[in-house]
Every structure is written in C-alpha cells, then in structure tokens.
C-alpha cells in the first residue's frame, strides 16, 4: 500500500515537472516562430498566373504548306515570365507527319499595354513517320508519329493584343532548327524528310487563357 502511494506521488511530481517545463519554454517557442527568418524564392508580392495557349503554326516542308496544331503553357510570373511545357502535332501537311513535346520559356514586355511584344524559346524532342496510306483527311494518322526522332530548338517573337484581362491574342513568327534526325531511318523511307526539310519559318497564332493566383511567402 505504501509502495502504491509512493508511486502515485512520483507520477504526480513527474506531471508537475512536465507542465512547468512546458509553461517555461512555450513563450520562447512562440517567439521563435514569430521571428522566422526563412528565405523563399518568391516574395509575398510575386504573382503567379496559370496560362495555357492553344495555337496553330503554318509552315512549309518540302515545298508543301502545312499546319501544326499545338499548345504551350505553365506558370506565368508577374505576367512577364512564362515557364512551362509545349507540344504539337501535324494537322495539315499532306506528306510529312510529325510532332514534338518539350519545354518553353517566354518573356512578355509590358503585358499591361493593349499591344505588346513577347519573345520565346522552345526546346523539344520530336518524331516523324511516313503515312501508311495517302492522307485523305485532316485527322488521318493524327497520332501515328512515332518513328525517326529529332531535337527541336525554336526561338520566336510575338505581337500580342489584350482582348480582356484574362484573354490575349498572340500572333508571331518563329524559326525551327531541327537536328539529330536519322535521314536513312526506315520510318521516313517514302518522304526521305531531312533535318533541313523540318527546319524553317513558322507563322503562329494562338489565344492565351490565364488564371491569376498569389504565391504566399
């Protein structure tokens, strides 16, 4: 009985010690949280928008005019710097079927102006494959592009028109550099498309859709 009472007293003393220690150190812990000096990449004033842009590109390959349907988008920082992804697939070229997927960086100059400019750089990985049958419609072999692979670097400039606060029309020109294509690949034995064929000027038009949100520090 005496041992039980002794154990209860020890447990009570232990609880009193824990409570006292908590009350003693709590102010210090709260003060440390209030004085948190953690540094972050983005300040509380930095605004990030989600921007997604469907686009159409018009180009010439092996003397034939074709169209490519694509997109790009991602995080837009302070409405001026876009970092994101981009992709596209041939839609209208009658003989050469190709597509690409990669990353894009874009700088927008004075986005608050009604008319303004932007510049961009696309880096991507692409693929091309001959049509199994002559193309008779826009969507023939639309996704059947896995064949000979190549790399794409495409700088460009755009003229942009603000239609509303969250909608912008962009039209521009870019130059596509293609390298790494094996021109003897069996997947291009009909068209014999080359790196030089796939390289060239593109005329681009797209609509920018944005959704604004604020990054907390």
Backbone as CSV, one residue per row, in Angstrom:
resi,resn,N_x,N_y,N_z,CA_x,CA_y,CA_z,C_x,C_y,C_z
1,UNK,0.836,-1.199,0.000,0.000,0.000,0.000,0.868,1.245,0.000
2,UNK,1.913,1.218,0.862,2.833,2.342,0.930,3.560,2.529,-0.412
3,UNK,3.907,1.403,-1.030,4.609,1.469,-2.327,3.716,2.099,-3.391
4,UNK,2.423,1.746,-3.388,1.479,2.306,-4.359,1.336,3.812,-4.187
5,UNK,1.231,4.250,-2.921,1.113,5.691,-2.646,2.374,6.423,-3.098
6,UNK,3.521,5.757,-2.876,4.800,6.355,-3.265,4.875,6.525,-4.776
7,UNK,4.401,5.497,-5.512,4.427,5.558,-6.980,3.494,6.661,-7.494
8,UNK,2.343,6.813,-6.859,1.406,7.856,-7.273,2.013,9.236,-7.074
9,UNK,2.740,9.415,-5.948,3.392,10.692,-5.689,4.463,10.979,-6.737
10,UNK,5.196,9.917,-7.127,6.238,10.104,-8.137,5.624,10.499,-9.480
11,UNK,4.499,9.859,-9.853,3.827,10.185,-11.108,3.303,11.621,-11.079
12,UNK,2.768,12.022,-9.931,2.246,13.373,-9.802,3.368,14.401,-9.925
13,UNK,4.489,14.100,-9.277,5.639,15.009,-9.373,6.141,15.121,-10.805
14,UNK,6.114,13.988,-11.513,6.558,13.994,-12.909,5.652,14.846,-13.776
15,UNK,4.332,14.744,-13.567,3.385,15.545,-14.353,3.566,17.028,-14.077
16,UNK,3.784,17.351,-12.784,4.003,18.749,-12.417,5.250,19.296,-13.105
17,UNK,6.295,18.482,-13.211,7.543,18.910,-13.852,7.328,19.164,-15.342
18,UNK,6.589,18.276,-16.005,6.329,18.435,-17.445,5.535,19.702,-17.728
19,UNK,4.480,19.938,-16.901,3.661,21.134,-17.088,4.489,22.393,-16.859
20,UNK,5.311,22.391,-15.836,6.134,23.559,-15.523,7.128,23.841,-16.641
21,UNK,7.732,22.769,-17.195,8.700,22.940,-18.276,8.024,23.487,-19.535
22,UNK,6.803,22.994,-19.809,6.069,23.463,-20.986,5.760,24.940,-20.877
23,UNK,5.273,25.363,-19.689,4.952,26.769,-19.468,6.202,27.643,-19.548
24,UNK,7.339,27.079,-19.169,8.585,27.843,-19.165,9.100,28.085,-20.577
25,UNK,9.019,27.040,-21.438,9.603,27.135,-22.779,8.614,27.575,-23.855
26,UNK,7.319,27.571,-23.555,6.321,27.947,-24.566,6.533,29.348,-25.115
27,UNK,6.760,30.382,-24.261,6.982,31.734,-24.805,8.164,31.788,-25.763
28,UNK,9.237,31.048,-25.433,10.417,31.053,-26.297,10.112,30.432,-27.647
29,UNK,9.334,29.336,-27.658,8.979,28.681,-28.898,8.093,29.574,-29.767
30,UNK,7.102,30.230,-29.131,6.217,31.124,-29.877,6.987,32.301,-30.454
31,UNK,7.944,32.820,-29.697,8.736,33.951,-30.155,9.602,33.552,-31.342
32,UNK,10.120,32.317,-31.311,10.945,31.826,-32.410,10.127,31.712,-33.684
33,UNK,8.864,31.291,-33.559,8.000,31.180,-34.731,7.697,32.547,-35.314
34,UNK,7.470,33.545,-34.435,7.148,34.888,-34.901,8.333,35.525,-35.607
35,UNK,9.566,35.150,-35.191,10.764,35.729,-35.774,11.374,34.814,-36.836
36,UNK,10.556,34.003,-37.476,11.034,33.090,-38.509,11.671,33.879,-39.654
37,UNK,12.939,33.597,-39.952,13.664,34.319,-40.999,13.895,33.438,-42.222
38,UNK,13.057,32.448,-42.412,13.212,31.575,-43.568,13.119,32.368,-44.857
39,UNK,14.095,32.183,-45.752,14.097,32.874,-47.029,13.445,32.000,-48.100
40,UNK,12.669,32.612,-48.956,11.977,31.884,-50.012,12.322,32.498,-51.360
41,UNK,12.132,31.714,-52.414,12.406,32.182,-53.766,11.459,33.308,-54.156
42,UNK,10.161,33.159,-53.804,9.159,34.157,-54.170,8.766,34.997,-52.964
43,UNK,8.712,36.304,-53.145,8.223,37.199,-52.105,6.701,37.224,-52.137
44,UNK,6.111,37.790,-51.085,4.652,37.808,-50.996,4.032,38.668,-52.091
45,UNK,4.836,39.557,-52.694,4.313,40.427,-53.747,4.348,39.773,-55.125
46,UNK,4.993,38.624,-55.231,5.094,37.943,-56.522,3.770,37.279,-56.858
47,UNK,3.293,37.513,-58.072,2.047,36.905,-58.520,2.322,35.878,-59.608
48,UNK,1.672,34.747,-59.494,1.842,33.673,-60.465,0.514,33.374,-61.123
49,UNK,0.507,33.335,-62.441,-0.701,33.011,-63.196,-0.533,31.663,-63.884
50,UNK,-1.627,30.930,-64.001,-1.648,29.742,-64.849,-2.052,30.204,-66.242
51,UNK,-1.220,29.953,-67.210,-1.547,30.376,-68.570,-1.426,29.193,-69.525
52,UNK,-2.454,28.984,-70.370,-2.475,27.900,-71.350,-2.892,28.463,-72.695
53,UNK,-2.162,28.050,-73.725,-2.308,28.681,-75.033,-2.452,27.637,-76.141
54,UNK,-3.649,27.422,-76.681,-3.777,26.627,-77.911,-3.293,27.470,-79.084
55,UNK,-2.601,26.849,-80.029,-2.062,27.615,-81.141,-2.028,26.797,-82.425
56,UNK,-1.916,27.507,-83.529,-1.765,26.896,-84.849,-0.514,27.479,-85.490
57,UNK,0.305,26.594,-86.079,1.510,27.031,-86.767,1.406,26.663,-88.246
58,UNK,1.778,27.595,-89.095,1.769,27.381,-90.541,3.207,27.396,-91.027
59,UNK,3.587,26.379,-91.802,4.963,26.290,-92.270,5.030,25.609,-93.632
60,UNK,6.235,25.522,-94.158,6.454,24.862,-95.443,7.495,23.760,-95.263
61,UNK,7.144,22.542,-95.690,8.061,21.401,-95.630,8.079,20.732,-97.000
62,UNK,9.264,20.617,-97.582,9.441,20.017,-98.904,8.543,20.681,-99.963
63,UNK,8.379,21.990,-99.823,7.630,22.744,-100.812,6.130,22.750,-100.630
64,UNK,5.616,22.026,-99.643,4.177,21.988,-99.380,3.856,22.745,-98.092
65,UNK,2.793,23.543,-98.117,2.343,24.274,-96.933,1.584,23.322,-96.023
66,UNK,1.899,23.377,-94.745,1.215,22.531,-93.770,0.869,23.309,-92.521
67,UNK,0.044,22.731,-91.689,-0.320,23.341,-90.409,-0.042,22.354,-89.287
68,UNK,0.329,22.900,-88.159,0.550,22.113,-86.953,-0.343,22.685,-85.864
69,UNK,-1.034,21.835,-85.143,-1.863,22.273,-84.030,-1.132,21.918,-82.738
70,UNK,-1.053,22.885,-81.831,-0.281,22.642,-80.623,-0.753,23.476,-79.453
71,UNK,0.066,23.502,-78.423,-0.245,24.250,-77.204,1.050,24.578,-76.476
72,UNK,0.976,25.538,-75.584,2.034,25.742,-74.601,1.412,26.415,-73.388
73,UNK,2.087,26.312,-72.266,1.546,26.917,-71.053,2.284,26.476,-69.822
74,UNK,1.908,27.101,-68.693,2.554,26.775,-67.431,2.411,27.912,-66.451
75,UNK,3.482,28.198,-65.719,3.477,29.236,-64.682,3.949,30.560,-65.264
76,UNK,3.140,31.591,-65.097,3.473,32.938,-65.562,3.742,33.816,-64.346
77,UNK,4.977,34.263,-64.192,5.401,35.019,-63.021,5.279,36.516,-63.294
78,UNK,4.479,37.195,-62.457,4.257,38.643,-62.596,3.852,39.034,-64.007
79,UNK,3.136,38.169,-64.687,2.621,38.404,-66.044,3.719,38.635,-67.073
80,UNK,4.986,38.372,-66.711,6.098,38.704,-67.606,6.982,37.528,-67.991
81,UNK,7.057,36.501,-67.132,7.934,35.371,-67.412,7.126,34.073,-67.381
82,UNK,7.100,33.381,-68.512,6.382,32.111,-68.598,7.380,30.965,-68.639
83,UNK,7.183,29.991,-67.757,7.969,28.757,-67.763,6.992,27.599,-67.824
84,UNK,7.120,26.753,-68.853,6.128,25.691,-68.971,6.490,24.637,-69.990
85,UNK,5.470,23.997,-70.522,5.626,22.909,-71.468,4.966,23.274,-72.784
86,UNK,5.334,22.546,-73.844,4.764,22.817,-75.153,4.751,21.536,-75.972
87,UNK,3.786,21.440,-76.865,3.704,20.278,-77.739,2.916,20.592,-78.989
88,UNK,3.062,19.759,-80.006,2.321,19.982,-81.235,2.341,18.754,-82.123
89,UNK,1.332,18.629,-82.981,1.203,17.510,-83.909,0.770,18.037,-85.270
90,UNK,1.332,17.461,-86.342,0.956,17.863,-87.687,-0.541,17.678,-87.914
91,UNK,-1.138,18.665,-88.570,-2.559,18.588,-88.889,-2.804,18.618,-90.389
92,UNK,-2.083,19.482,-91.107,-2.464,19.691,-92.496,-1.435,19.383,-93.553
93,UNK,-0.201,19.029,-93.181,0.772,18.740,-94.231,0.407,17.431,-94.927
94,UNK,0.394,17.403,-96.261,-0.114,16.237,-96.987,0.792,15.014,-96.974
95,UNK,2.106,15.199,-96.703,3.005,14.045,-96.819,3.844,13.765,-95.574
96,UNK,4.268,14.814,-94.876,5.161,14.640,-93.729,4.360,14.704,-92.440
97,UNK,4.396,13.638,-91.672,3.675,13.555,-90.401,4.678,13.636,-89.252
98,UNK,4.494,14.562,-88.330,5.480,14.744,-87.271,4.834,15.415,-86.054
99,UNK,5.564,15.434,-84.954,5.110,16.103,-83.738,6.267,16.282,-82.781
100,UNK,6.039,17.017,-81.694,7.095,17.250,-80.719,6.485,17.526,-79.350
101,UNK,7.320,17.422,-78.306,6.922,17.762,-76.939,8.165,18.214,-76.188
102,UNK,8.039,19.306,-75.421,9.194,19.801,-74.688,8.849,20.936,-73.749
103,UNK,9.815,21.822,-73.540,9.640,22.942,-72.621,9.745,24.268,-73.344
104,UNK,9.207,25.316,-72.713,9.221,26.642,-73.312,9.455,27.700,-72.244
105,UNK,10.192,28.736,-72.620,10.364,29.909,-71.787,9.973,31.133,-72.594
106,UNK,9.255,32.062,-71.977,8.776,33.234,-72.712,8.879,34.479,-71.839
107,UNK,9.317,35.581,-72.450,9.355,36.881,-71.778,8.362,37.808,-72.459
108,UNK,7.495,38.435,-71.672,6.469,39.333,-72.189,6.812,40.760,-71.764
109,UNK,6.958,41.632,-72.739,7.353,43.018,-72.479,6.120,43.901,-72.315
110,UNK,6.000,44.557,-71.173,4.884,45.444,-70.839,3.521,44.789,-71.120
111,UNK,3.203,43.710,-70.410,1.956,42.979,-70.663,0.692,43.782,-70.381
112,UNK,0.806,44.880,-69.628,-0.362,45.697,-69.329,-0.798,46.580,-70.482
113,UNK,0.078,46.770,-71.464,-0.283,47.577,-72.629,-1.257,46.818,-73.523
114,UNK,-2.128,47.566,-74.202,-3.078,46.926,-75.100,-2.357,46.091,-76.154
115,UNK,-1.351,46.672,-76.796,-0.489,45.961,-77.734,0.899,45.847,-77.122
116,UNK,1.476,44.677,-77.145,2.811,44.490,-76.590,3.489,43.323,-77.290
117,UNK,4.757,43.108,-76.955,5.554,42.074,-77.607,5.973,40.997,-76.611
118,UNK,6.303,39.830,-77.145,6.879,38.759,-76.335,7.916,38.029,-77.171
119,UNK,8.875,37.427,-76.490,9.874,36.584,-77.143,9.933,35.257,-76.413
120,UNK,10.308,34.203,-77.116,10.252,32.873,-76.505,11.307,31.947,-77.085
121,UNK,11.552,30.866,-76.367,12.450,29.814,-76.831,11.838,28.465,-76.490
122,UNK,11.664,27.626,-77.509,11.132,26.270,-77.351,12.262,25.265,-77.526
123,UNK,12.372,24.321,-76.600,13.301,23.192,-76.707,12.479,21.923,-76.579
124,UNK,12.579,21.045,-77.591,11.674,19.891,-77.599,12.318,18.671,-78.241
125,UNK,11.632,17.538,-78.060,12.016,16.258,-78.636,10.897,15.843,-79.590
126,UNK,11.252,15.554,-80.836,10.218,15.275,-81.830,10.365,13.930,-82.495
127,UNK,9.361,13.599,-83.300,9.344,12.323,-84.010,8.566,12.469,-85.312
128,UNK,8.970,11.731,-86.342,8.278,11.759,-87.621,8.171,10.347,-88.196
129,UNK,7.077,10.111,-88.915,6.835,8.799,-89.504,6.001,8.964,-90.770
130,UNK,6.378,8.233,-91.816,5.623,8.312,-93.071,4.193,7.817,-92.885
131,UNK,3.288,8.386,-93.667,1.921,7.882,-93.679,1.899,6.483,-94.269
132,UNK,1.109,5.600,-93.660,0.957,4.262,-94.214,0.140,4.293,-95.501
133,UNK,-0.811,5.236,-95.571,-1.632,5.452,-96.757,-1.676,6.942,-97.049
134,UNK,-1.916,7.342,-98.292,-2.003,8.776,-98.608,-3.033,9.472,-97.714
135,UNK,-2.690,10.670,-97.268,-3.568,11.424,-96.372,-4.787,11.916,-97.139
136,UNK,-5.977,11.579,-96.650,-7.208,11.994,-97.322,-8.063,12.913,-96.458
137,UNK,-7.690,13.094,-95.172,-8.432,13.949,-94.262,-7.515,14.530,-93.209
138,UNK,-7.965,15.600,-92.542,-7.103,16.279,-91.578,-6.644,15.371,-90.442
139,UNK,-7.507,14.469,-89.991,-7.189,13.655,-88.816,-6.600,12.294,-89.158
140,UNK,-6.306,12.044,-90.430,-5.675,10.777,-90.803,-4.316,10.647,-90.119
141,UNK,-4.090,9.512,-89.450,-2.807,9.232,-88.784,-2.389,10.355,-87.833
142,UNK,-3.370,10.982,-87.184,-3.100,12.173,-86.378,-2.058,11.917,-85.290
143,UNK,-2.145,10.777,-84.594,-1.197,10.477,-83.523,-0.133,9.472,-83.934
144,UNK,-0.157,9.012,-85.167,0.785,7.982,-85.610,2.087,8.628,-86.076
145,UNK,2.864,9.133,-85.127,4.078,9.876,-85.457,5.338,9.232,-84.889
146,UNK,5.212,8.146,-84.156,6.382,7.551,-83.507,7.251,6.834,-84.537
147,UNK,8.398,7.441,-84.850,9.290,6.870,-85.858,10.703,7.366,-85.676
148,UNK,11.180,8.172,-86.625,12.519,8.750,-86.541,12.499,9.967,-85.614
149,UNK,13.427,10.001,-84.682,13.419,11.058,-83.671,14.383,12.192,-84.002
150,UNK,14.107,13.358,-83.431,14.945,14.528,-83.661,14.786,15.510,-82.509
151,UNK,15.671,16.522,-82.495,15.619,17.576,-81.478,15.223,18.897,-82.127
152,UNK,14.491,19.716,-81.363,13.974,20.987,-81.870,14.433,22.131,-80.979
153,UNK,14.918,23.192,-81.595,15.146,24.467,-80.909,14.452,25.532,-81.745
154,UNK,13.540,26.285,-81.124,12.718,27.214,-81.900,12.544,28.551,-81.174
155,UNK,13.380,29.549,-81.501,13.166,30.896,-80.961,12.094,31.616,-81.770
156,UNK,11.411,32.571,-81.128,10.367,33.297,-81.837,9.984,34.593,-81.140
157,UNK,9.244,35.436,-81.856,8.729,36.692,-81.312,7.250,36.795,-81.667
158,UNK,6.483,37.485,-80.806,5.039,37.616,-80.996,4.581,39.048,-80.775
159,UNK,3.520,39.418,-81.456,2.781,40.645,-81.175,1.491,40.220,-80.487
160,UNK,1.211,40.819,-79.314,0.071,40.376,-78.518,-0.941,41.500,-78.317
161,UNK,-2.204,41.134,-78.319,-3.308,42.070,-78.127,-4.172,41.600,-76.963
162,UNK,-4.312,42.418,-75.932,-5.156,42.072,-74.790,-6.627,42.215,-75.168
163,UNK,-7.340,41.095,-75.257,-8.772,41.130,-75.535,-9.560,41.388,-74.265
164,UNK,-9.071,40.848,-73.151,-9.638,41.091,-71.828,-8.516,40.870,-70.823
165,UNK,-8.832,40.968,-69.537,-7.799,40.817,-68.520,-7.200,39.415,-68.521
166,UNK,-7.971,38.428,-68.924,-7.501,37.040,-68.879,-7.432,36.371,-70.250
167,UNK,-7.602,37.158,-71.299,-7.585,36.580,-72.644,-6.762,37.478,-73.568
168,UNK,-5.750,36.875,-74.215,-4.853,37.626,-75.088,-4.664,36.893,-76.410
169,UNK,-4.720,37.646,-77.488,-4.461,37.099,-78.817,-2.985,37.313,-79.141
170,UNK,-2.304,36.249,-79.551,-0.873,36.334,-79.863,-0.625,35.812,-81.272
171,UNK,0.105,36.594,-82.072,0.481,36.185,-83.421,1.955,36.505,-83.609
172,UNK,2.680,35.571,-84.232,4.108,35.817,-84.355,4.784,34.942,-85.381
173,UNK,6.105,34.986,-85.322,6.944,34.236,-86.243,8.058,33.573,-85.451
174,UNK,8.422,32.368,-85.851,9.499,31.642,-85.184,10.312,30.889,-86.233
175,UNK,11.507,30.489,-85.841,12.339,29.689,-86.744,12.711,28.388,-86.050
176,UNK,12.379,27.294,-86.684,12.621,25.971,-86.107,13.933,25.392,-86.632
177,UNK,14.833,25.062,-85.676,16.068,24.351,-86.008,15.887,22.892,-85.599
178,UNK,16.062,21.972,-86.545,15.923,20.543,-86.258,17.268,19.863,-86.469
179,UNK,17.652,18.999,-85.532,18.903,18.257,-85.639,18.701,16.847,-85.083
180,UNK,19.619,15.966,-85.428,19.607,14.618,-84.868,18.728,13.617,-85.589
181,UNK,18.061,14.026,-86.664,17.200,13.102,-87.407,18.052,12.175,-88.273
182,UNK,17.831,10.873,-88.135,18.499,9.891,-88.994,17.753,9.843,-90.323
183,UNK,18.308,10.462,-91.329,17.626,10.598,-92.606,17.526,9.279,-93.374
184,UNK,18.229,8.244,-92.901,18.160,6.918,-93.517,17.244,5.971,-92.744
185,UNK,16.541,6.495,-91.746,15.630,5.675,-90.952,14.520,5.114,-91.846
186,UNK,14.167,3.834,-91.624,13.143,3.189,-92.451,11.771,3.834,-92.297
187,UNK,11.560,4.561,-91.188,10.271,5.218,-90.970,10.045,6.416,-91.884
188,UNK,11.120,6.897,-92.536,10.980,8.023,-93.478,11.500,7.635,-94.864
189,UNK,11.372,6.360,-95.199,11.886,5.865,-96.486,11.049,6.322,-97.676
190,UNK,9.831,6.808,-97.411,8.970,7.290,-98.504,9.206,8.776,-98.752
191,UNK,9.147,9.576,-97.700,9.300,11.026,-97.851,10.766,11.455,-97.909
192,UNK,11.657,10.643,-97.314,13.083,10.997,-97.229,13.253,12.395,-96.619
193,UNK,12.413,12.706,-95.612,12.478,14.010,-94.964,13.810,14.155,-94.235
194,UNK,14.358,15.364,-94.244,15.665,15.633,-93.653,15.557,16.669,-92.540
195,UNK,16.665,16.856,-91.829,16.730,17.907,-90.811,16.438,19.275,-91.435
196,UNK,16.988,19.504,-92.619,16.782,20.776,-93.299,15.325,20.960,-93.702
197,UNK,14.658,19.868,-94.124,13.242,19.952,-94.504,12.379,20.398,-93.338
198,UNK,12.629,19.834,-92.166,11.812,20.132,-90.993,12.152,21.481,-90.376
199,UNK,13.320,22.020,-90.695,13.705,23.342,-90.198,13.066,24.415,-91.068
200,UNK,12.870,25.601,-90.497,12.340,26.698,-91.299,11.423,27.616,-90.518
201,UNK,10.863,28.589,-91.217,9.986,29.587,-90.606,8.617,29.011,-90.262
202,UNK,8.054,29.499,-89.164,6.687,29.181,-88.761,5.940,30.479,-88.490
203,UNK,4.712,30.561,-88.951,3.836,31.675,-88.619,2.799,31.152,-87.623
204,UNK,2.742,31.788,-86.451,1.989,31.241,-85.330,0.852,32.168,-84.911
205,UNK,-0.264,31.574,-84.492,-1.359,32.342,-83.911,-1.983,31.520,-82.785
206,UNK,-2.267,32.176,-81.665,-2.828,31.461,-80.528,-3.606,32.382,-79.607
207,UNK,-4.345,31.771,-78.684,-5.112,32.504,-77.676,-4.584,32.132,-76.290
208,UNK,-4.221,33.143,-75.523,-3.711,32.922,-74.171,-4.841,33.030,-73.156
209,UNK,-5.019,31.961,-72.376,-6.015,31.939,-71.304,-5.269,31.935,-69.973
210,UNK,-5.572,32.897,-69.094,-4.862,32.997,-67.835,-5.768,32.921,-66.627
211,UNK,-5.210,32.386,-65.534,-5.913,32.339,-64.240,-4.929,32.795,-63.184
212,UNK,-5.249,33.902,-62.500,-4.317,34.502,-61.577,-4.467,33.970,-60.163
213,UNK,-3.302,33.784,-59.520,-3.296,33.435,-58.102,-2.030,33.999,-57.484
214,UNK,-2.018,34.136,-56.153,-0.930,34.793,-55.459,-0.125,33.775,-54.669
215,UNK,1.215,33.885,-54.765,2.104,32.998,-54.034,2.387,33.592,-52.660
216,UNK,2.184,32.814,-51.613,2.456,33.268,-50.249,3.912,33.018,-49.907
217,UNK,4.490,33.936,-49.141,5.882,33.789,-48.742,6.015,32.774,-47.616
